[in-house]
């Protein structure tokens, strides 16, 4: 099969199109013919030797965790799918997976049926960012009437967290540049703050939950808008650690890392099919151009997701 492989850590130039043996499903696994693969910032960090490189292990390996495609074969014991079923999922995260390829063999319970109302491209953009948003809102137990502040609300995870929190009845506040405020309002945000023109803690107070998708000093500054008993969810790992300062104020800290979850995937698909959730895809590129996609991603300034199209005939 064709696949993008890297033989060493480094910049986007280490990604090259090659041919490798087709995978074979073991018991409980499904062989998926990949139609499209989502690209995420963690892909680039891991490619360069950061991110989850210690978990993925040394090269050579095929990057990628997001996929949407068609079941080609099922391993012994699989009951959830049959050949021909359209599926999507987050494979093996954060372990080595390899979705920048024509095929992957993945545990059946890391997959769900693709949303019926969208093609494979938007479906491939959804798993990692969608499950992150789903799981952080679920972990926060967001309820009607709560005030939820989401930093980087127009980003990949943020724009989905806005929609999921809103669907749970929360009053949602998002930080983003002014040019993204109309987009956030369309998604259901009740209030928007341009962090480049005003300190968010001067514009917002008394929130129940803060979802920090930025890190750095934003993490500690967020404590100022949370009342006693509030919850801070820091998604990127790293310093500073807010746990000590938060405890002194009676604020809880609950860091999360996304996990493969077929129940969450099914929930996301149901929201998409009901018209309650949409994922922003701003670009598609052929599989062979994966290195160019990584270059553009690391240059910054992009809005929404880029998806690698593996099978143009089926992409939809």
N, C-alpha and C positions, 0 to 999 in steps of 0.2 A: 504494500500500500504506500501511497504518498504520505509524507509526514514532514513537519518542521522539526528539526532536531538541533540541539546544541551539544558540541563536544567539549566545551570549556565555558567557564563563567566569563562574562564580559558585556560589552555593549551590544546594541541590536545586531551588529554585524555577525555575531556568533550564530544567529539563527539562519539555518539553511534548509532548503527543500531537498529531501532525499527519499529513498525507498527503503522500507524496513519490512520485516515479515508481518503478516496479518496476525493479530491476537486471536486466541481461541478461548471461549468462555469455559470456566471451570464450573462445578456445581454451584448453584445460587446466582450465577452471573448471566448477564445478557450481552450479546454482541450487538453493538449499535453501529449502523452505517451513519456516520456523522454528516449532516447537511450543513450545519453552521456552528461556529465556536465563538463564544464571547471572549473579549480581551479585557483584562482588568489590570489596574496598577500593580497588584501583587505579582502578576506574571513577570513584569519587568524587574521588580525588585529581586525576585527569586532568580531570574535569569542572570543577574549581575553578581550573584553570590550573597545577597541579603535576603530579606523577606523570610520565606520558609525553606531556604536552601539547606539548612542543617537537617530539616525533616525530609526533604525530597531526596537528599543524598547527592553524591558527586555526579557530574556528567559522565557519559552521554545520557540525555533524557529528552523526551518530547514535552514541551510546556503545555500549560492550559488545564483548566478545571471545568469550565462551562461548556455545555453541549446541548444541541437539539438535533434529533435525527430519527431514524427508522430502525426498529428491531430487525436484525438480520437472522439471528439465531438465539436460542435460549439454552442455557446449560441445564443439567439434570436438577430437578427439584423446583424449578421456577414455575410459579403458578399465576403470577400477576400479569404477564405479557405473553403475546404470541408474535411470531414473525409478521411484519407489516404494520405493527402498531407504531404510532408516532409518539415519541417520548422526549423528555428533556430532563436535565438534572445537573447536579454538582457532584463530580466524580472524585471520590477518595480524599477530598480536602481535609487537612493540608498536606497529605502524603502525595507521592508521585502519581500522576494520573495520565496526562498526555492526550488532550483533546484537540490539539493542532494537528489533526490527522484524519484519514478517511474512515478509520474504524477504531473502536475502543471496546474492551470488555469490562463491564462494571457491575457491581452487585445490584440486583434488581430493585432492592429497597432504597437505593440512592436515586431512583428515577421515578417520575410520575408521567402521566399522560400529558402531552403538550396541550396548551390552551387551544381550544378548537377554533377560536375566532381570529387567531393571528397565525402568520407563517412562521417558518423556522428561524428567521433572522431575529425578530423581536423575542422569540422564545429563548434563543441562545444567549441573548443579552441579560436575561432575567435571573438565572439561578443564584449566583454568588451575591449580587447586590440585593436581590429580592429576599433571599433567605436571611441575609444579615439584617435587613429592615424588619422582616417578619419576626425574627427571633429576639431582636432588641425590644420591639414593642411588646412582644409576648412576655419577655423577662421583666419588663417594667410593669406588667399587668395594667396597661393603660385603660382607663375607664371613662365613661361619659362625664364631662364637666371638668376633667383635669386640664391643667395648663402645661403644655409640652413645648419646650424650646429645642429646636433642631439646628445645630450649627452645620454650615455647608449644605443647606437644605436643597440647593439646586443640583447637587452632585449626584453621582450614580446611586449611592445608598440613600442619600438625603431625600431625593425627590420621591422615592418609593416609601420611605418612612413617613413623610408628610401624608401621603395618601392612606397608608395603613392606620396611622394614628387617628386621622380624621374619620376613617370608617368606624373606628371604635368610639367615636363621640367626643374626642378631645378637642380642646381649643388649641390650635397649632400655631406656633410662632416660628418663623424661619429666618436665619441670617443668610444673606446673599447680596451680591452687588445689585444696584438699582435696576440694571437692565434685565435681571432675572426675576424681578418681583411679579411681573404680569404672569409669567410662566407658573410661579408658585401659587398665585391666586387661582389660576385655572385648575390647579391640582387640589385646591381646597384650603390652602393656608389662610388663616384668619388675620394674621398680622405678619408683616415683614420688616426686617431691619437691615439697613446697609451698613455692614461692619466697617466699611472704608471711610465713612463720614461721621459715624457716632459710635461711641463705646456701647456695646450691647447692654452692659450692666446699667448704663444711664437711661436706657430706653425700655428695659424690661425688669419686672420684679415679681416676686411671689409666684414662681412656677413650681410645679410638682415634680417634673421630670426634665432633665437636660440630657440630650443625646449629643455627645461631643464627637464629631467626625473630623476634627481639626487637630487637636492635641496642642502641645506647647503651653504657653501661658493662658490660652483660652480655657484650658482645663481648670486651673486654679481660679481664674476670674469667674467661672461659671458658678462657683460656690456662693458668690455674692447675690445671685438671683434665686437661690433655693432657700426655702424655709426649713426649719427643723422638721425632720422626718422626710425631707425631699430625697430624690434619687438622682445620682449622676452616673450615666453609662458612658464610659470612655471606650471607644471602639479601636482606634489605633493604639498599639502598645507603645510604651516609651515613657520617658521622663517629661515633666515631673510627675511623681506619684502623688495623687490627691488624697490617698486614704487617710493619712494622719491628720491633715488640716480639716478634712471633711468630718472625721469622727469627733473632733473638738466642737463642731457646730451641730452635731446631731444629724448629719447628712450621710446617707448610705452611698457606697460606691459599688457598682456591679459591672466589672469589665466582662466583655464577651468576645468570643471568636466564633464565626459562623461554622455550623456543622451541616453535613449532608442530612437531609430530612425529607422523606417522601411525603409526609403528612403536610409539612409546610409548603412544599411544592404544589401539592394538590389544592391547598388553600389559596395560594397565589394564582393558580390557573383559574380557579372558580371566580376570583375577583376580576381577573382579566376578562373572562367570558361574560361576566355581569356588567362590564363597562365601568367598574369601580377602580380599576388600576391600569395604568399604562406606563410602559417603560420607554424612555427616550433613547432612540438609536439615531445617531447623526451621520454615521458613515459605515459603508461596507467595503471590504477589500477582498481580493482573491487570497486563498491560502498562501500562495507563493510570495505574497507581499507582506508577510508577517513582520519582517524586520522593519519595513517602512512604517507599519502601524505602531510598532514600539517606539520608533524615533519620534513620530508625531505625538504619541502619548506623553513621552518624557519632555517634549518641548513645552508642554503645558498649554493652558488656554482653551482646551477642548471642552465642549459641553455634551453630555450624554455619552452613550457607549458606541464603540466601534466593534463590528462583528466580522470575523473571517468567514467567507463563504467557501465551503469545501465542495459542495455539489450545486452549482448554479441552476441546474435543471429542476431541482426540487426546493430551492430556497424559498420561493413564494414571497 
